[in-house]
Amino acid sequence: MKKITFGEKLIEIRKTKGFTQSDVANKCNISLRTIQRIESGTVTPRSYTVKVISESLGFDYFEAPANSKLNPSVKALQNIKLHLALFFKDLFNLKTNTFMKISILSLPFLITGLAFFLFHSKVTVQSAEHIPTIQKTNSDFEYLKNIRVVFTSELEFEDLFRIKEELKKEKISITYNKIIFDDDKRLKSIDCNVDWHNGASNSLIIEDLKSIKKGEQYGFYRNYDKNSKILCGSGLLPKIVVLDIGHGGIDSGSFSEELSEKQITLEIGNKVKDLLYSNPNMHIDISLTRTSDKYITLKNRIDYINSLQPHYIISLHLAESETENENGINLFNGSQTPFIKQSDSLLKQLKISFSNEFTINQVKSINSDILNKVNCPSALVEMGYLTNKKDIQLFKSEIGKSKIASAIFKTIKQLEK
């Protein structure tokens, strides 16, 4: 199907609204001659001009036709390429962009960069940081997808269209009511509505993106885990903590008498989440890497954790020893994590939280994939020994498991400070 040009679309919208070319020029604060040349196809408008006219007349030139059969990611890619082409056209328009002149010596580098972009653009659309990876449910992987979009002052006009196209694939609609860019064409202010198409919707207004405090994120999110404290929302986004629940399914971990490591780690993880539910004013969301007795591969656990873009993770395990005397809490961080400083701070906080009620046995760095390969600070807690009678009695007691959960939750609460 032939793509309608912007000039043709402008004529269609203008006539539908009963506007003359002069009306459009006045409404958009653009010269009448420019409007005439756009409609005649004499010129290809710049991306900024497309934005101004689209906003002023209330239509979206990049909205795909209802019968379009293009894959959304392909359509998003086409939009980016279109804007890139418009950008380079502007770049060499010396009459209107004298500041952006490029010396002829830089042309080979420019062409090389453009070729590289076009070759890799499909990957860029699918993995750009503004749209997080969405983990989907399948037969052997129980996670439900989570969607989290963060608006920053680094976003450009093209990024907003890409976000819109990516969300369409999840049957989510976003309407940009008002967007303002700074002199560098970076997003300065945004007013938008999000329709989740499940009976819920949210609105978001950010007047000045550059005024957002360090460590805070603004945008909107959708959590498809029905047991989650917060299912959807907008504005200041909750900080995410992941509890990696050790073992599961065919992997029992350590075991003693009628107890197994996979059972105890899940019970304590759920108790930590219950503590969050009893503190509704905390702006934190806790996700578990498993919520039932299922075996999840290490790779899938790491992929899921990274897809959530959490502030940190705590991996829950139990220990065992060749002797019955060894007991207490072991705390570890990754020896090769790129977040060593933050992980050390997390480990120190865990030590403080546990030391009031428990014996701290070890605090050290280890070579662990779950700690080294996640894209955030991380720590692993061995919450006692299944080879020690005292610790076993602790795991058999609801009070004992609640004390362990409380110590972990104390650490999580520090994230709000």
Buried (B, 14 or more C-beta within 10 A) or exposed (E): EEEEBBBBBBBEBBEEEEBEBEBBBBBBEBEBEBBBBBBEEEBBBBBBBBBBBBBBBEBEBBBBEEEEEBEBBBBBBBBBBBBBEBBEBBEEBEEEEEEEEEEEEEEEEEEEEEEEEEEEBEEEBEEBEBBBBBBEEEEEBBBBBBBBBBBBBEBBBBBBBBBBBBBBEBEBBBEBEEBEBEEEBBBBBBBBBBBBEEEEBBEBBBEEBEEBEEEEBBBBBBBBBEEBBBBBBBBEBBBBBBBBBBBBEEBBBBBBEEBBBBBBBBBBBBBBBEBBEEEEEBEBBBBBBBBEBBBBEEEBBBBBBBBBBBBBBBBBBBBBBEEEEBBBBBBBBBEEBBBBEBBBBBBBBBBBBBEEEBEBBEBEBBEBEBBBBBBBBBBBBBBBBBBBEBBBEBBEEEEBBBBBBBBBBBBBBEBEE
